[in-house]
Amino acid sequence: MRRSFREACVLEVCKCRTEDHQWKRCSLCGYHSDHLRSAFCTEECKLAFNDMEPLLFKVDRISEEFSWTSMKGNNTLPRFLQNPMLLTAAQLVRSAFDYDVIPDLLFGYGMYAGFYTHAMWKKSDLVCAITFRIHSRAKEVFGEVPYIVTAEEYCGRGCLKVMMEEFECFLKTFSVKRLLMPSLSTKVDLWTEGFEYVKISEEDLNKILEDGSVIVDFENTEMLTKEL
């Protein structure tokens, strides 16, 4: 199911802190059901979640110049008590995309359960940030990537290329076969020519989501995909 950004906000964001969502939303892929018997909708989601947890907030070196960290918000805490590294990433994403829902997504509130943030650093400077969610319940495991941001001072220096190569290798370890990413029309050529993404038809997208997976979409964007 492809849900628009506006529809998602109207239906769920305003309710996410007041309703009891225990065992109603998968902790990995965000799949919603009133009949979940645990925090996960499938055993595959549980295994991927457990494999991801030990990696969170650990700094791993990509090269002598760059390091990366995977992070996840604590949806039981208010924004100001979130991890400082994640708060820095939220500020970067917010500077590029002026949506009120960004903190909810990065911190995993309500319908945004399961989102992680992958960040690349140069010493203490945040260079790039990627938000993503793994859909292990799908027939073909895919990654949802609503936000990719490079800090302005690092744009045009090849940093995004370094980050994306590392990020895609990282997702392959979780059996991710495909990425789905909404793109502004002005950025489509960047992704298709520089990163081997292609436009995906509504028919093909619906086939990927036919198991009930829900992704976050945005108005005035085109959905792109890439096979890993």
C-alpha positions as protocol buffer text, in pm:
chain_id: "A"
residue {
  index: 1
  type: MET
  ca { x: 0 y: 0 z: 0 }
}
residue {
  index: 2
  type: ARG
  ca { x: 138 y: 337 z: -102 }
}
residue {
  index: 3
  type: ARG
  ca { x: 24 y: 602 z: 142 }
}
residue {
  index: 4
  type: SER
  ca { x: 72 y: 970 z: 66 }
}
residue {
  index: 5
  type: PHE
  ca { x: 258 y: 1193 z: 309 }
}
residue {
  index: 6
  type: ARG
  ca { x: -51 y: 1408 z: 369 }
}
residue {
  index: 7
  type: GLU
  ca { x: -284 y: 1113 z: 416 }
}
residue {
  index: 8
  type: ALA
  ca { x: -42 y: 951 z: 660 }
}
residue {
  index: 9
  type: CYS
  ca { x: -25 y: 1270 z: 864 }
}
residue {
  index: 10
  type: VAL
  ca { x: -402 y: 1311 z: 880 }
}
residue {
  index: 11
  type: LEU
  ca { x: -469 y: 949 z: 969 }
}
residue {
  index: 12
  type: GLU
  ca { x: -201 y: 871 z: 1220 }
}
residue {
  index: 13
  type: VAL
  ca { x: 63 y: 1126 z: 1320 }
}
residue {
  index: 14
  type: CYS
  ca { x: -172 y: 1324 z: 1543 }
}
residue {
  index: 15
  type: LYS
  ca { x: -275 y: 1004 z: 1722 }
}
residue {
  index: 16
  type: CYS
  ca { x: 61 y: 834 z: 1765 }
}
residue {
  index: 17
  type: ARG
  ca { x: 134 y: 951 z: 2120 }
}
residue {
  index: 18
  type: THR
  ca { x: -212 y: 899 z: 2265 }
}
residue {
  index: 19
  type: GLU
  ca { x: -315 y: 556 z: 2135 }
}
residue {
  index: 20
  type: ASP
  ca { x: -189 y: 226 z: 2265 }
}
residue {
  index: 21
  type: HIS
  ca { x: 5 y: 69 z: 1977 }
}
residue {
  index: 22
  type: GLN
  ca { x: 149 y: -227 z: 2169 }
}
residue {
  index: 23
  type: TRP
  ca { x: 147 y: -534 z: 1945 }
}
residue {
  index: 24
  type: LYS
  ca { x: -31 y: -342 z: 1669 }
}
residue {
  index: 25
  type: ARG
  ca { x: 271 y: -240 z: 1463 }
}
residue {
  index: 26
  type: CYS
  ca { x: 573 y: -446 z: 1364 }
}
residue {
  index: 27
  type: SER
  ca { x: 888 y: -311 z: 1527 }
}
residue {
  index: 28
  type: LEU
  ca { x: 1091 y: -362 z: 1208 }
}
residue {
  index: 29
  type: CYS
  ca { x: 877 y: -295 z: 901 }
}
residue {
  index: 30
  type: GLY
  ca { x: 593 y: -95 z: 1060 }
}
residue {
  index: 31
  type: TYR
  ca { x: 322 y: -332 z: 933 }
}
residue {
  index: 32
  type: HIS
  ca { x: -2 y: -252 z: 1116 }
}
residue {
  index: 33
  type: SER
  ca { x: -254 y: -507 z: 1241 }
}
residue {
  index: 34
  type: ASP
  ca { x: -484 y: -529 z: 1540 }
}
residue {
  index: 35
  type: HIS
  ca { x: -406 y: -901 z: 1555 }
}
residue {
  index: 36
  type: LEU
  ca { x: -30 y: -909 z: 1604 }
}
residue {
  index: 37
  type: ARG
  ca { x: 67 y: -1148 z: 1883 }
}
residue {
  index: 38
  type: SER
  ca { x: 417 y: -1010 z: 1930 }
}
residue {
  index: 39
  type: ALA
  ca { x: 627 y: -708 z: 1836 }
}
residue {
  index: 40
  type: PHE
  ca { x: 690 y: -855 z: 1489 }
}
residue {
  index: 41
  type: CYS
  ca { x: 468 y: -956 z: 1201 }
}
residue {
  index: 42
  type: THR
  ca { x: 695 y: -1236 z: 1078 }
}
residue {
  index: 43
  type: GLU
  ca { x: 989 y: -1440 z: 1204 }
}
residue {
  index: 44
  type: GLU
  ca { x: 1202 y: -1277 z: 930 }
}
residue {
  index: 45
  type: CYS
  ca { x: 1132 y: -933 z: 1074 }
}
residue {
  index: 46
  type: LYS
  ca { x: 1223 y: -1054 z: 1422 }
}
residue {
  index: 47
  type: LEU
  ca { x: 1554 y: -1199 z: 1303 }
}
residue {
  index: 48
  type: ALA
  ca { x: 1648 y: -884 z: 1111 }
}
residue {
  index: 49
  type: PHE
  ca { x: 1558 y: -666 z: 1409 }
}
residue {
  index: 50
  type: ASN
  ca { x: 1770 y: -877 z: 1645 }
}
residue {
  index: 51
  type: ASP
  ca { x: 2064 y: -866 z: 1402 }
}
residue {
  index: 52
  type: MET
  ca { x: 2039 y: -487 z: 1377 }
}
residue {
  index: 53
  type: GLU
  ca { x: 2025 y: -409 z: 1749 }
}
residue {
  index: 54
  type: PRO
  ca { x: 2392 y: -486 z: 1835 }
}
residue {
  index: 55
  type: LEU
  ca { x: 2506 y: -253 z: 1554 }
}
residue {
  index: 56
  type: LEU
  ca { x: 2327 y: 57 z: 1676 }
}
residue {
  index: 57
  type: PHE
  ca { x: 2533 y: 364 z: 1774 }
}
residue {
  index: 58
  type: LYS
  ca { x: 2862 y: 187 z: 1710 }
}
residue {
  index: 59
  type: VAL
  ca { x: 3114 y: 391 z: 1510 }
}
residue {
  index: 60
  type: ASP
  ca { x: 3273 y: 193 z: 1227 }
}
residue {
  index: 61
  type: ARG
  ca { x: 3543 y: 332 z: 1004 }
}
residue {
  index: 62
  type: ILE
  ca { x: 3489 y: 344 z: 626 }
}
residue {
  index: 63
  type: SER
  ca { x: 3829 y: 495 z: 550 }
}
residue {
  index: 64
  type: GLU
  ca { x: 4091 y: 710 z: 718 }
}
residue {
  index: 65
  type: GLU
  ca { x: 3863 y: 1007 z: 651 }
}
residue {
  index: 66
  type: PHE
  ca { x: 3511 y: 880 z: 717 }
}
residue {
  index: 67
  type: SER
  ca { x: 3319 y: 665 z: 966 }
}
residue {
  index: 68
  type: TRP
  ca { x: 2956 y: 558 z: 983 }
}
residue {
  index: 69
  type: THR
  ca { x: 2694 y: 486 z: 1247 }
}
residue {
  index: 70
  type: SER
  ca { x: 2352 y: 320 z: 1237 }
}
residue {
  index: 71
  type: MET
  ca { x: 2102 y: 472 z: 1477 }
}
residue {
  index: 72
  type: LYS
  ca { x: 1745 y: 429 z: 1588 }
}
residue {
  index: 73
  type: GLY
  ca { x: 1516 y: 647 z: 1795 }
}
residue {
  index: 74
  type: ASN
  ca { x: 1357 y: 538 z: 2121 }
}
residue {
  index: 75
  type: ASN
  ca { x: 984 y: 584 z: 2068 }
}
residue {
  index: 76
  type: THR
  ca { x: 920 y: 581 z: 2443 }
}
residue {
  index: 77
  type: LEU
  ca { x: 1124 y: 899 z: 2494 }
}
residue {
  index: 78
  type: PRO
  ca { x: 1045 y: 1261 z: 2401 }
}
residue {
  index: 79
  type: ARG
  ca { x: 1259 y: 1428 z: 2136 }
}
residue {
  index: 80
  type: PHE
  ca { x: 1488 y: 1615 z: 2374 }
}
residue {
  index: 81
  type: LEU
  ca { x: 1596 y: 1288 z: 2541 }
}
residue {
  index: 82
  type: GLN
  ca { x: 1694 y: 1113 z: 2218 }
}
residue {
  index: 83
  type: ASN
  ca { x: 2056 y: 1021 z: 2148 }
}
residue {
  index: 84
  type: PRO
  ca { x: 2261 y: 1335 z: 2063 }
}
residue {
  index: 85
  type: MET
  ca { x: 2398 y: 1177 z: 1744 }
}
residue {
  index: 86
  type: LEU
  ca { x: 2045 y: 1109 z: 1622 }
}
residue {
  index: 87
  type: LEU
  ca { x: 1937 y: 1461 z: 1715 }
}
residue {
  index: 88
  type: THR
  ca { x: 2221 y: 1595 z: 1497 }
}
residue {
  index: 89
  type: ALA
  ca { x: 2098 y: 1383 z: 1206 }
}
residue {
  index: 90
  type: ALA
  ca { x: 1741 y: 1504 z: 1261 }
}
residue {
  index: 91
  type: GLN
  ca { x: 1860 y: 1865 z: 1239 }
}
residue {
  index: 92
  type: LEU
  ca { x: 2035 y: 1794 z: 908 }
}
residue {
  index: 93
  type: VAL
  ca { x: 1731 y: 1622 z: 757 }
}
residue {
  index: 94
  type: ARG
  ca { x: 1502 y: 1898 z: 880 }
}
residue {
  index: 95
  type: SER
  ca { x: 1726 y: 2161 z: 719 }
}
residue {
  index: 96
  type: ALA
  ca { x: 1674 y: 1998 z: 378 }
}
residue {
  index: 97
  type: PHE
  ca { x: 1311 y: 1883 z: 407 }
}
residue {
  index: 98
  type: ASP
  ca { x: 1078 y: 2120 z: 587 }
}
residue {
  index: 99
  type: TYR
  ca { x: 824 y: 1864 z: 710 }
}
residue {
  index: 100
  type: ASP
  ca { x: 692 y: 1859 z: 1065 }
}
residue {
  index: 101
  type: VAL
  ca { x: 679 y: 1480 z: 1053 }
}
residue {
  index: 102
  type: ILE
  ca { x: 1057 y: 1436 z: 1022 }
}
residue {
  index: 103
  type: PRO
  ca { x: 1121 y: 1400 z: 1398 }
}
residue {
  index: 104
  type: ASP
  ca { x: 837 y: 1146 z: 1425 }
}
residue {
  index: 105
  type: LEU
  ca { x: 995 y: 940 z: 1149 }
}
residue {
  index: 106
  type: LEU
  ca { x: 1352 y: 956 z: 1279 }
}
residue {
  index: 107
  type: PHE
  ca { x: 1249 y: 877 z: 1635 }
}
residue {
  index: 108
  type: GLY
  ca { x: 1005 y: 598 z: 1538 }
}
residue {
  index: 109
  type: TYR
  ca { x: 686 y: 745 z: 1680 }
}
residue {
  index: 110
  type: GLY
  ca { x: 350 y: 588 z: 1585 }
}
residue {
  index: 111
  type: MET
  ca { x: 323 y: 470 z: 1227 }
}
residue {
  index: 112
  type: TYR
  ca { x: 697 y: 531 z: 1178 }
}
residue {
  index: 113
  type: ALA
  ca { x: 807 y: 230 z: 1384 }
}
residue {
  index: 114
  type: GLY
  ca { x: 1111 y: 58 z: 1239 }
}
residue {
  index: 115
  type: PHE
  ca { x: 1292 y: 352 z: 1082 }
}
residue {
  index: 116
  type: TYR
  ca { x: 1668 y: 366 z: 1123 }
}
residue {
  index: 117
  type: THR
  ca { x: 1916 y: 640 z: 1036 }
}
residue {
  index: 118
  type: HIS
  ca { x: 2249 y: 565 z: 872 }
}
residue {
  index: 119
  type: ALA
  ca { x: 2499 y: 848 z: 913 }
}
residue {
  index: 120
  type: MET
  ca { x: 2847 y: 918 z: 779 }
}
residue {
  index: 121
  type: TRP
  ca { x: 3086 y: 1136 z: 977 }
}
residue {
  index: 122
  type: LYS
  ca { x: 3413 y: 1318 z: 920 }
}
residue {
  index: 123
  type: LYS
  ca { x: 3549 y: 1334 z: 1271 }
}
residue {
  index: 124
  type: SER
  ca { x: 3264 y: 1508 z: 1460 }
}
residue {
  index: 125
  type: ASP
  ca { x: 3105 y: 1658 z: 1145 }
}
residue {
  index: 126
  type: LEU
  ca { x: 2792 y: 1491 z: 1009 }
}
residue {
  index: 127
  type: VAL
  ca { x: 2843 y: 1450 z: 633 }
}
residue {
  index: 128
  type: CYS
  ca { x: 2541 y: 1248 z: 514 }
}
residue {
  index: 129
  type: ALA
  ca { x: 2228 y: 1095 z: 667 }
}
residue {
  index: 130
  type: ILE
  ca { x: 1994 y: 831 z: 528 }
}
residue {
  index: 131
  type: THR
  ca { x: 1666 y: 721 z: 683 }
}
residue {
  index: 132
  type: PHE
  ca { x: 1553 y: 370 z: 599 }
}
residue {
  index: 133
  type: ARG
  ca { x: 1326 y: 84 z: 696 }
}
residue {
  index: 134
  type: ILE
  ca { x: 1364 y: -284 z: 608 }
}
residue {
  index: 135
  type: HIS
  ca { x: 1057 y: -475 z: 492 }
}
residue {
  index: 136
  type: SER
  ca { x: 1141 y: -837 z: 566 }
}
residue {
  index: 137
  type: ARG
  ca { x: 778 y: -951 z: 541 }
}
residue {
  index: 138
  type: ALA
  ca { x: 776 y: -887 z: 166 }
}
residue {
  index: 139
  type: LYS
  ca { x: 829 y: -1173 z: -81 }
}
residue {
  index: 140
  type: GLU
  ca { x: 1133 y: -983 z: -203 }
}
residue {
  index: 141
  type: VAL
  ca { x: 1292 y: -808 z: 94 }
}
residue {
  index: 142
  type: PHE
  ca { x: 1322 y: -437 z: 20 }
}
residue {
  index: 143
  type: GLY
  ca { x: 1447 y: -123 z: 185 }
}
residue {
  index: 144
  type: GLU
  ca { x: 1243 y: 195 z: 203 }
}
residue {
  index: 145
  type: VAL
  ca { x: 1452 y: 514 z: 187 }
}
residue {
  index: 146
  type: PRO
  ca { x: 1246 y: 833 z: 230 }
}
residue {
  index: 147
  type: TYR
  ca { x: 1531 y: 1074 z: 310 }
}
residue {
  index: 148
  type: ILE
  ca { x: 1890 y: 1110 z: 191 }
}
residue {
  index: 149
  type: VAL
  ca { x: 2069 y: 1431 z: 285 }
}
residue {
  index: 150
  type: THR
  ca { x: 2426 y: 1560 z: 245 }
}
residue {
  index: 151
  type: ALA
  ca { x: 2544 y: 1854 z: 452 }
}
residue {
  index: 152
  type: GLU
  ca { x: 2581 y: 2160 z: 231 }
}
residue {
  index: 153
  type: GLU
  ca { x: 2954 y: 2201 z: 291 }
}
residue {
  index: 154
  type: TYR
  ca { x: 3016 y: 1843 z: 167 }
}
residue {
  index: 155
  type: CYS
  ca { x: 2801 y: 1856 z: -147 }
}
residue {
  index: 156
  type: GLY
  ca { x: 2980 y: 1795 z: -476 }
}
residue {
  index: 157
  type: ARG
  ca { x: 3279 y: 1627 z: -313 }
}
residue {
  index: 158
  type: GLY
  ca { x: 3189 y: 1262 z: -379 }
}
residue {
  index: 159
  type: CYS
  ca { x: 3077 y: 1200 z: -22 }
}
residue {
  index: 160
  type: LEU
  ca { x: 2731 y: 1077 z: -119 }
}
residue {
  index: 161
  type: LYS
  ca { x: 2883 y: 819 z: -352 }
}
residue {
  index: 162
  type: VAL
  ca { x: 3099 y: 684 z: -68 }
}
residue {
  index: 163
  type: MET
  ca { x: 2799 y: 675 z: 164 }
}
residue {
  index: 164
  type: MET
  ca { x: 2565 y: 500 z: -80 }
}
residue {
  index: 165
  type: GLU
  ca { x: 2817 y: 230 z: -168 }
}
residue {
  index: 166
  type: GLU
  ca { x: 2869 y: 150 z: 200 }
}
residue {
  index: 167
  type: PHE
  ca { x: 2496 y: 171 z: 275 }
}
residue {
  index: 168
  type: GLU
  ca { x: 2399 y: -69 z: -2 }
}
residue {
  index: 169
  type: CYS
  ca { x: 2661 y: -322 z: 110 }
}
residue {
  index: 170
  type: PHE
  ca { x: 2526 y: -291 z: 463 }
}
residue {
  index: 171
  type: LEU
  ca { x: 2169 y: -364 z: 352 }
}
residue {
  index: 172
  type: LYS
  ca { x: 2277 y: -669 z: 155 }
}
residue {
  index: 173
  type: THR
  ca { x: 2381 y: -831 z: 483 }
}
residue {
  index: 174
  type: PHE
  ca { x: 2011 y: -815 z: 579 }
}
residue {
  index: 175
  type: SER
  ca { x: 1906 y: -985 z: 252 }
}
residue {
  index: 176
  type: VAL
  ca { x: 1765 y: -663 z: 106 }
}
residue {
  index: 177
  type: LYS
  ca { x: 1719 y: -713 z: -269 }
}
residue {
  index: 178
  type: ARG
  ca { x: 1574 y: -378 z: -371 }
}
residue {
  index: 179
  type: LEU
  ca { x: 1551 y: -14 z: -262 }
}
residue {
  index: 180
  type: LEU
  ca { x: 1248 y: 213 z: -302 }
}
residue {
  index: 181
  type: MET
  ca { x: 1303 y: 588 z: -285 }
}
residue {
  index: 182
  type: PRO
  ca { x: 1077 y: 886 z: -358 }
}
residue {
  index: 183
  type: SER
  ca { x: 1263 y: 1160 z: -547 }
}
residue {
  index: 184
  type: LEU
  ca { x: 1185 y: 1518 z: -635 }
}
residue {
  index: 185
  type: SER
  ca { x: 1157 y: 1556 z: -1011 }
}
residue {
  index: 186
  type: THR
  ca { x: 1457 y: 1791 z: -1006 }
}
residue {
  index: 187
  type: LYS
  ca { x: 1673 y: 1515 z: -853 }
}
residue {
  index: 188
  type: VAL
  ca { x: 1563 y: 1217 z: -1065 }
}
residue {
  index: 189
  type: ASP
  ca { x: 1852 y: 1255 z: -1311 }
}
residue {
  index: 190
  type: LEU
  ca { x: 2100 y: 1257 z: -1023 }
}
residue {
  index: 191
  type: TRP
  ca { x: 1978 y: 917 z: -906 }
}
residue {
  index: 192
  type: THR
  ca { x: 1920 y: 756 z: -1246 }
}
residue {
  index: 193
  type: GLU
  ca { x: 2245 y: 873 z: -1405 }
}
residue {
  index: 194
  type: GLY
  ca { x: 2474 y: 869 z: -1102 }
}
residue {
  index: 195
  type: PHE
  ca { x: 2342 y: 585 z: -888 }
}
residue {
  index: 196
  type: GLU
  ca { x: 2168 y: 342 z: -1129 }
}
residue {
  index: 197
  type: TYR
  ca { x: 1815 y: 398 z: -1000 }
}
residue {
  index: 198
  type: VAL
  ca { x: 1521 y: 365 z: -1240 }
}
residue {
  index: 199
  type: LYS
  ca { x: 1164 y: 487 z: -1234 }
}
residue {
  index: 200
  type: ILE
  ca { x: 911 y: 228 z: -1124 }
}
residue {
  index: 201
  type: SER
  ca { x: 559 y: 201 z: -1262 }
}
residue {
  index: 202
  type: GLU
  ca { x: 255 y: 207 z: -1036 }
}
residue {
  index: 203
  type: GLU
  ca { x: 176 y: -149 z: -1143 }
}
residue {
  index: 204
  type: ASP
  ca { x: 520 y: -282 z: -1049 }
}
residue {
  index: 205
  type: LEU
  ca { x: 516 y: -91 z: -721 }
}
residue {
  index: 206
  type: ASN
  ca { x: 180 y: -238 z: -628 }
}
residue {
  index: 207
  type: LYS
  ca { x: 319 y: -588 z: -689 }
}
residue {
  index: 208
  type: ILE
  ca { x: 601 y: -520 z: -443 }
}
residue {
  index: 209
  type: LEU
  ca { x: 353 y: -394 z: -183 }
}
residue {
  index: 210
  type: GLU
  ca { x: 85 y: -658 z: -241 }
}
residue {
  index: 211
  type: ASP
  ca { x: 165 y: -834 z: 88 }
}
residue {
  index: 212
  type: GLY
  ca { x: 35 y: -533 z: 283 }
}
residue {
  index: 213
  type: SER
  ca { x: 362 y: -345 z: 323 }
}
residue {
  index: 214
  type: VAL
  ca { x: 315 y: 30 z: 366 }
}
residue {
  index: 215
  type: ILE
  ca { x: 570 y: 289 z: 258 }
}
residue {
  index: 216
  type: VAL
  ca { x: 586 y: 662 z: 320 }
}
residue {
  index: 217
  type: ASP
  ca { x: 533 y: 863 z: 5 }
}
residue {
  index: 218
  type: PHE
  ca { x: 542 y: 1235 z: -72 }
}
residue {
  index: 219
  type: GLU
  ca { x: 344 y: 1461 z: -298 }
}
residue {
  index: 220
  type: ASN
  ca { x: 515 y: 1583 z: -615 }
}
residue {
  index: 221
  type: THR
  ca { x: 776 y: 1307 z: -614 }
}
residue {
  index: 222
  type: GLU
  ca { x: 854 y: 1013 z: -840 }
}
residue {
  index: 223
  type: MET
  ca { x: 917 y: 668 z: -698 }
}
residue {
  index: 224
  type: LEU
  ca { x: 1253 y: 521 z: -795 }
}
residue {
  index: 225
  type: THR
  ca { x: 1394 y: 176 z: -740 }
}
residue {
  index: 226
  type: LYS
  ca { x: 1725 y: -6 z: -756 }
}
residue {
  index: 227
  type: GLU
  ca { x: 1803 y: -375 z: -743 }
}
residue {
  index: 228
  type: LEU
  ca { x: 2091 y: -470 z: -514 }
}
